[in-house]
Amino acid sequence: MRPAAILTLTLLGLAFGASGCGGDGSASGGEGTTTAATTRATSRADAPRTVTVLGAPENDGPYRRALALKLDFNGKDPIPFYVCAAWDRQRAPAGCKAAAGAKLPADTVMRLEQRPAGPASTNPDSPGWGTVGTSDDAELEIPLSNLTTGNRPGKVTYRATVRNRESGDVVATSVPFVLTWTTP
């Protein structure tokens, strides 16, 4: 994981951390490109602000815009995966790396959200979405698992938003990353 990321985990039982958990080899998913949504800034420079979100079965990638993993209902071990987000002032970041020296705008925070919310923390400024991590830095990487998503087959959508810290107003939103859980 990137040491610069300051993460706030809002879920119980997701302590993969530095355990080095990797995928079980059952991962599949289409090759994706690093595409991101761009919104126009309200600053004097009026430069585009871009945030990218991607996922991978292991913390060293490769990161993709979509991923499919198999649920194993043995109940013994969580099935880990990793979601990352990166901010850049001018362009879509390469992979999940923000440009050197990139910083979020003053008084903002990057929030990683999932839909359905599952057991994640919910916020009134993003109905239907649950927050699974936040960062004060320009990039974020977080370990998640099938427990975070409700442990059932189907799609879970992730997005990264950069928001005003006090009001919750959105400065930028990524193109979604979609995780699909399948059964063996």
PEUR-V684179 format. One record per residue. N is the residue number from 1. RES is the residue in one small letter. PHI is phi in whole degrees, 0 to 359 (999 if undefined). PSI is psi in whole degrees, 0 to 359 (NA if undefined). BURIAL is I if it has 24 or more other ideal C-beta (glycine too) atoms within 12 Angstrom, else O. Layout:
<<N:RES:PHI:PSI:BURIAL> <N:RES:PHI:PSI:BURIAL>>
//
This chain:
<<1:m:999:155:I> <2:r:284:125:O> <3:p:292:340:O> <4:a:284:341:O> <5:a:285:131:I> <6:i:253:112:O> <7:l:253:143:I> <8:t:242:104:O> <9:l:276:132:I> <10:t:249:13:I> <11:l:243:149:I> <12:l:270:149:O> <13:g:77:21:O> <14:l:242:52:I> <15:a:262:63:O> <16:f:283:316:I> <17:g:39:235:O> <18:a:271:17:O> <19:s:289:349:O> <20:g:75:22:O> <21:c:301:133:I> <22:g:235:175:O> <23:g:291:165:I> <24:d:265:11:O> <25:g:87:356:O> <26:s:269:4:O> <27:a:287:147:I> <28:s:212:165:O> <29:g:166:151:I> <30:g:291:150:O> <31:e:293:133:O> <32:g:242:163:I> <33:t:255:161:O> <34:t:274:84:I> <35:t:252:144:O> <36:a:219:154:I> <37:a:281:148:I> <38:t:234:135:I> <39:t:240:153:O> <40:r:282:137:O> <41:a:281:159:O> <42:t:255:8:O> <43:s:281:171:O> <44:r:301:324:O> <45:a:288:338:O> <46:d:49:36:O> <47:a:276:149:O> <48:p:297:146:O> <49:r:244:128:I> <50:t:231:136:I> <51:v:231:137:I> <52:t:241:140:I> <53:v:230:135:I> <54:l:218:167:I> <55:g:222:162:I> <56:a:206:155:I> <57:p:285:342:I> <58:e:227:155:I> <59:n:289:352:I> <60:d:254:14:O> <61:g:83:196:I> <62:p:289:141:I> <63:y:274:142:I> <64:r:223:167:I> <65:r:276:345:I> <66:a:214:151:I> <67:l:208:143:I> <68:a:237:133:I> <69:l:230:152:I> <70:k:264:132:I> <71:l:282:139:I> <72:d:239:111:O> <73:f:273:29:O> <74:n:288:344:O> <75:g:75:4:O> <76:k:271:310:O> <77:d:236:136:O> <78:p:294:154:I> <79:i:258:107:I> <80:p:278:155:I> <81:f:206:170:I> <82:y:230:139:I> <83:v:236:137:I> <84:c:229:157:I> <85:a:218:148:I> <86:a:216:146:I> <87:w:248:142:I> <88:d:213:143:I> <89:r:288:326:I> <90:q:248:328:O> <91:r:212:170:O> <92:a:292:130:I> <93:p:296:150:I> <94:a:283:119:O> <95:g:60:231:I> <96:c:242:35:I> <97:k:250:122:I> <98:a:285:156:I> <99:a:300:149:O> <100:a:305:129:O> <101:g:81:0:O> <102:a:296:140:I> <103:k:224:148:O> <104:l:293:153:I> <105:p:302:154:I> <106:a:305:142:O> <107:d:62:31:O> <108:t:236:166:I> <109:v:219:145:I> <110:m:268:133:I> <111:r:237:130:I> <112:l:262:125:I> <113:e:234:152:I> <114:q:232:151:I> <115:r:225:128:I> <116:p:294:157:I> <117:a:296:329:I> <118:g:55:219:I> <119:p:277:8:I> <120:a:288:162:I> <121:s:288:135:I> <122:t:255:154:O> <123:n:228:141:O> <124:p:296:338:O> <125:d:277:357:O> <126:s:219:71:I> <127:p:300:138:O> <128:g:87:350:O> <129:w:248:148:I> <130:g:243:140:I> <131:t:274:126:I> <132:v:249:352:I> <133:g:183:156:I> <134:t:222:160:I> <135:s:212:143:I> <136:d:269:353:I> <137:d:262:174:I> <138:a:281:354:I> <139:e:217:158:I> <140:l:211:139:I> <141:e:222:133:I> <142:i:221:135:I> <143:p:278:134:I> <144:l:229:179:I> <145:s:206:178:I> <146:n:300:337:I> <147:l:291:328:I> <148:t:292:329:I> <149:t:261:2:I> <150:g:102:358:I> <151:n:54:47:I> <152:r:215:154:O> <153:p:299:152:O> <154:g:130:184:O> <155:k:263:143:O> <156:v:232:130:I> <157:t:254:137:I> <158:y:242:146:I> <159:r:217:155:I> <160:a:247:133:I> <161:t:237:147:I> <162:v:253:123:I> <163:r:231:152:I> <164:n:297:129:O> <165:r:300:321:O> <166:e:273:311:O> <167:s:274:336:O> <168:g:82:1:O> <169:d:298:141:O> <170:v:279:129:I> <171:v:267:320:I> <172:a:204:151:I> <173:t:226:138:I> <174:s:281:164:I> <175:v:292:142:I> <176:p:291:154:I> <177:f:254:132:I> <178:v:244:126:I> <179:l:253:130:I> <180:t:244:122:I> <181:w:269:129:I> <182:t:243:165:O> <183:t:258:150:O> <184:p:298:NA:O>>
//
